[in-house]
Amino acid sequence: MNKTNVLLIGSGGREHAIAWKLVQSPLLNQLFIAPGNAGTAGVGTNVAISGNDFESIKQFVLDNKIDLVVVGPEDPLVRGIHDFFLNDGLLKDIPVIGPQKAGAELEGSKDFAKQFMIRHGIPTGAYQTFTKDTLSQGMAFLQTLNPPYVLKADGLAAGKGVLICKTLHEAEVELTDMLANQRFGKASERVVIEEFLDGIELSAFAITNGIEYLVLPEAKDYKRIGVNDTGPNTGGMGSISPVPFAGKEFMQKVEERVIKPTVAGLQKDGIPFQGFLFFGLMNVKGDPYVIEYNVRLGDPETESMLPRIKNDLLEIFLATAHGGLSKIKLETDQRTAACVMIVSGGYPGEYAKGKIIAGLETVNKSLIFHAGTGYIDNNIISAGGRVIAVTTLADDLNSAIAQSLESASQIKFENSYFRNDIGKDLM
């Protein structure tokens, strides 16, 4: 049987986790990661190409006989990398895991996603969308809601475009800042104001080719920088999988009320979709409501969810691309995975890069996924806000968290920081 050459696009912890999983497959020939990081260099071959440089990606794919392209982050998807492949005579038969531009709008535009949910009867909070020209109507709509108030930049804002305001005055100030002052640049040219849903948040995942789908393990991530979920939002400070409050009955509701109608809605709207669906959910008194869609795996949820999947990930990707996804029975490790993210001091604000990371080789009871790392003079250095994800699988939540924290404390670089309460709210 011919083995598969894979190009994985991205440079974060999610991509390192995907790469780590892919190299376990007997179906794999060569794995390339563009651009990758210091961690992916240990499992595959890094290629110094940006995920948004489609022409260079094309040349690399042709030169290296790539059979499958897996797109990790949202940006190349929203920019249309899948469409670029389909519209090129030399690339069109090479499958891409990641939706075309039309499907990527589920993440690329909060307003589009909300309209889609309402149209297909998928449970979500009430909302309206406003621009700079309709700011006064936005102020009036805020007065019809009860606090707290949820404001979302319509476009991509690297996970930081959602504000939860406790008072009407704060919401009015922030709405003005987002629309009139373009706080998030182009991403906040339109702002979605939505009803606050009171419940516990979690993430659900599926992979689909638009017809068949496979439900993947759920996870809960921790978005805020500070202990007890305080301070500003980040790209994610850690994650837990499985989620104790999302039992079999709840996840059946998620499949019936959210996943199935989403796949059916894509078919109905004539939107082709080949890739991951991420459902940001709120468990409101035992019922799932959708807060947002993403069109790729979450980060840091991937780092706790993926190690629990026993199946061959490459086999799942090939079945997504060529059919047969519905024949795959997902096998999951019943242990709990706890992921703790080590970040640069100052993140999500200003932070320094280029700090030498020590202690990585001393960790032997946890998995290490590099999120923002690079090399200088044979040293691994920090190259981002979120730097290292530490994941432990253990028989219970308490043991998994304790081991991840112990392992995280062995990894040191100047001004490093991690939350020591990840998952404690679930115990």
SULTA-V504382 format. One record per residue. PHI is phi in whole degrees, 0 to 359 (* if undefined). NEAR is the number of other C-alpha atoms within 12 Angstrom. Layout:
PHI NEAR
PHI NEAR
This chain:
* 7
292 10
271 20
257 28
266 34
243 40
250 45
254 51
258 46
141 42
215 41
252 45
296 50
301 48
291 47
296 49
296 48
297 50
297 46
304 34
285 35
297 40
289 31
278 24
276 26
290 19
276 24
275 30
263 25
232 29
242 42
244 45
233 46
239 40
270 35
75 44
211 42
295 39
283 39
294 40
298 28
277 23
241 27
213 33
248 29
285 31
233 27
281 22
228 27
289 26
296 36
262 27
267 22
297 25
295 18
292 19
296 34
304 31
299 18
295 29
301 35
289 24
294 15
250 22
49 24
287 31
259 35
207 41
245 44
245 47
259 48
282 42
275 42
283 46
302 33
298 36
290 42
295 32
279 27
96 28
297 41
294 41
297 31
303 29
294 32
296 20
271 16
251 18
304 13
274 17
250 29
299 21
267 22
268 31
293 36
242 40
269 46
141 47
289 48
289 38
306 30
300 28
285 43
294 42
299 36
303 40
260 44
293 38
220 36
297 39
295 36
302 27
297 37
295 36
300 27
299 33
298 34
298 23
299 19
254 24
66 22
267 35
299 33
203 34
282 30
296 28
203 31
212 32
244 36
226 33
239 31
304 24
286 16
246 21
303 29
295 18
294 21
298 34
298 31
293 18
295 28
304 37
289 20
273 19
259 26
265 20
292 23
287 25
246 37
252 37
244 45
231 43
298 40
296 40
266 35
287 36
225 30
53 26
77 31
245 28
269 34
248 38
241 37
246 30
255 27
280 20
238 19
298 25
300 17
299 21
297 33
295 31
296 24
292 35
299 45
298 30
296 25
291 36
273 35
284 25
257 20
49 24
307 26
252 30
62 21
299 23
301 30
253 38
295 34
234 38
233 47
266 42
257 46
225 38
298 30
283 30
259 29
267 23
183 18
249 28
273 34
203 39
240 45
244 48
222 38
216 43
242 42
215 42
251 37
93 38
238 31
268 31
213 36
230 36
278 35
257 41
299 44
275 45
208 44
236 45
249 43
238 42
270 35
272 30
289 36
259 25
303 21
61 19
54 23
245 16
81 20
290 26
292 25
238 33
283 37
126 43
257 48
160 53
201 48
229 54
212 49
286 43
258 36
306 28
274 28
252 32
283 19
302 16
296 15
295 27
292 33
293 20
298 24
299 38
295 31
288 21
265 27
240 40
291 42
302 29
294 27
291 42
296 37
295 30
295 29
298 32
298 22
299 17
277 20
69 14
259 24
292 26
211 41
229 44
157 45
271 46
245 42
248 39
246 47
281 37
244 41
239 31
274 32
254 23
52 15
89 22
244 30
276 38
238 40
271 41
270 44
200 42
253 41
236 42
245 42
204 46
289 43
281 47
225 48
258 47
298 50
305 49
289 50
253 52
281 45
296 48
297 45
273 34
275 34
273 25
295 24
285 28
295 36
294 38
298 30
297 39
297 42
293 35
290 29
295 35
284 33
247 24
97 22
105 20
299 29
290 21
275 14
278 24
259 19
289 24
249 19
239 22
290 22
280 21
287 27
264 39
250 49
239 55
246 56
242 53
260 55
266 48
238 46
283 37
303 26
99 23
298 31
273 27
272 19
292 12
211 22
270 24
248 29
81 24
277 28
290 27
261 35
244 21
94 20
300 31
285 17
276 18
278 24
230 19
248 24
223 35
271 37
244 42
242 49
280 49
255 42
217 38
226 39
209 33
240 23
210 16
49 9
66 10
259 18
274 31
236 35
286 37
221 31
194 33
284 39
264 42
252 54
224 54
254 48
246 52
238 48
234 43
259 35
212 29
292 19
218 24
300 32
302 25
293 24
297 35
295 40
301 31
291 32
297 44
294 34
296 25
295 34
298 43
288 28
279 26
263 37
230 29
208 31
304 22
63 23
288 32
208 31
214 40
283 35
261 30
239 30
301 42
82 38
292 26
290 23
266 28
269 16
